[in-house]
């Protein structure tokens, strides 16, 4: 299901074109218009974010390399970083890869109170939303490798109107969006319950893929088998 189909399907299911609304902003400096397209795009984005945070899938993972510089205990994180799966540094001489342990900032400050104490980093902590702090301070220019969770591009912003969810699990994306739209409309409770049921059914299948099938291989784990009656 591409963006255009999703957009029109949402309007068709809830029988609402979501006409534009206008209001005066808080500073009373002018009016703000929330168009029909903006409303529906908001429903879709909210549904996507709910899905992203409810299941682990390879498509929500990204891997990037960076550089830890000598004497600098801070390491910038990518702008789309949401959470870390792993962080490692690579020795510039031996190419040995060392995975860092995640700790609190206070732990690193206590263990390495003097930022001039240098060595191969062993720990990292989330210093703020754009920076990690390393301990100890790097004693050389190390390459770094960060494996992290991020939000893929929304189907709303896709140049070709497609996304992994739209192409592979459109049921979840559709009913998640319908839930957001119908709650906005203050719709009937039984209809919301019906949408929720279909959304939950789709999420069950998505969880089986992301946190079941994607976490095993058939060499070590037998395929699911059901008795023949």
Secondary structure as UniProt FT lines:
FT   HELIX           3..14
FT   STRAND          21..24
FT   TURN            26..27
FT   STRAND          31..34
FT   HELIX           36..52
FT   TURN            53..54
FT   HELIX           58..60
FT   STRAND          61..68
FT   TURN            70..71
FT   STRAND          74..76
FT   TURN            79..80
FT   STRAND          83..90
FT   TURN            92..94
FT   STRAND          97..99
FT   STRAND          101..102
FT   HELIX           105..111
FT   TURN            115..116
FT   STRAND          118..119
FT   STRAND          123..128
FT   TURN            129..130
FT   STRAND          131..135
FT   STRAND          137..138
FT   STRAND          142..149
FT   TURN            155..157
FT   TURN            159..160
FT   HELIX           164..168
FT   HELIX           170..184
FT   TURN            185..186
FT   HELIX           189..210
FT   TURN            211..212
FT   HELIX           213..215
FT   TURN            218..220
//
